Amino acid sequence: MKKLLIATLLVASTSVMAAGPGPQHPGAQRMINHMEKSLKLTDQQSSQIKAIFQEQGQKMKALHDDTEGKIKAVLTPEQQKKFAEMKKKRQERIKQWREKHDKRMEDGKE
C-alpha cells in the first residue's frame, strides 16, 4: 500500500509538470509576456522561448506517460482500475483549480 501511495504521488507530480508550461498553458504565456516586457525580448527571442517551452512540455509529457506505463505494469487489474479512477479524480481537481485560478487572475486578485 505504501508503494502504491508513493507511485501515485510520483505520477501526480509528473502530471502537474506535464500539464505545463507549454506555450498553450496560460502560465507559460503569462511568463512569456512578463519576460517580453521585463527583458524587452525581440520577436525572434520570444518565438525561440515559446519553442523551448513547447519542447520541454513534450519531453515532460513523454516522461509522464512512460512513468505511468511502468507503474501500470506493476499493478494488478483491480489496482489499475482504481489507479485510473484516482487519475480521473485528480484531473477533475486540477481542472477546477485552474478554472478558479484563472478567474482570480482575470479579476486581478493575484
C-alpha positions in Angstrom: 0.0 0.0 0.0 2.8 2.4 0.9 4.5 1.7 -2.5 1.2 2.4 -4.3 0.8 5.7 -2.5 4.4 6.7 -3.4 3.8 5.7 -7.0 0.6 7.6 -7.1 2.3 10.7 -5.8 5.0 10.4 -8.4 2.5 10.2 -11.2 0.5 13.1 -9.7 3.6 15.3 -9.5 4.6 14.4 -13.1 1.1 15.1 -14.3 1.2 18.5 -12.9 4.5 19.2 -14.5 3.4 17.6 -17.8 0.4 20.0 -17.8 2.6 23.0 -18.2 4.2 25.2 -19.1 3.9 24.5 -22.8 3.0 27.6 -24.9 -0.7 26.6 -24.8 -0.5 26.7 -20.9 -1.8 30.1 -19.6 1.0 30.2 -17.1 3.6 29.9 -19.8 2.0 32.6 -21.8 2.0 34.9 -18.7 5.6 34.1 -18.2 6.5 34.8 -21.8 4.6 38.1 -21.6 6.4 39.1 -18.4 9.8 38.2 -20.0 8.9 40.2 -23.1 8.2 43.3 -21.0 10.9 42.9 -18.4 13.7 41.8 -20.7 12.5 43.6 -23.8 12.7 40.5 -25.9 12.7 40.8 -29.7 10.1 38.9 -31.6 12.7 36.4 -32.6 13.7 35.8 -28.9 10.1 35.5 -27.9 9.5 32.9 -30.6 12.5 30.9 -29.6 11.4 30.9 -26.0 7.9 29.7 -27.0 9.6 26.9 -28.9 11.7 26.0 -25.8 8.5 25.8 -23.7 6.9 23.6 -26.4 9.9 21.2 -26.5 10.1 20.9 -22.7 6.3 20.4 -22.4 6.6 17.5 -24.9 9.5 16.0 -23.0 7.7 16.2 -19.7 4.6 14.6 -21.2 6.7 11.7 -22.6 8.3 11.2 -19.2 4.9 11.3 -17.5 3.4 8.7 -20.0 6.5 6.5 -19.6 6.3 6.6 -15.8 2.6 5.9 -15.8 3.0 3.0 -18.1 5.7 1.5 -15.9 3.5 1.9 -12.8 0.5 0.3 -14.5 2.7 -2.7 -15.5 3.3 -3.3 -11.8 -0.3 -3.1 -10.7 -2.9 -5.8 -10.7 -6.0 -5.3 -12.9 -8.0 -4.3 -9.8 -5.3 -1.8 -8.8 -5.1 -0.5 -12.4 -8.9 0.2 -12.3 -8.6 2.1 -9.0 -5.5 3.9 -10.3 -7.5 5.1 -13.4 -10.3 6.3 -11.1 -7.7 8.2 -9.0 -6.2 9.8 -12.1 -9.7 10.9 -13.3 -10.4 12.5 -9.9 -7.0 14.2 -9.8 -7.6 15.6 -13.3 -11.0 16.9 -12.2 -9.5 18.6 -9.2 -6.7 20.2 -11.4 -9.3 21.4 -13.8 -11.4 23.0 -11.0 -8.3 24.6 -9.5 -7.2 26.0 -12.9 -10.6 27.5 -13.5 -10.7 29.1 -10.1 -7.1 30.3 -10.5 -7.7 31.7 -14.0 -10.8 33.5 -12.7 -8.8 35.1 -9.9 -6.1 36.1 -12.3 -8.7 37.7 -14.6 -10.1 39.6 -11.6 -6.7 40.8 -10.7 -6.7 39.2 -7.3 -3.2 37.7 -7.6 
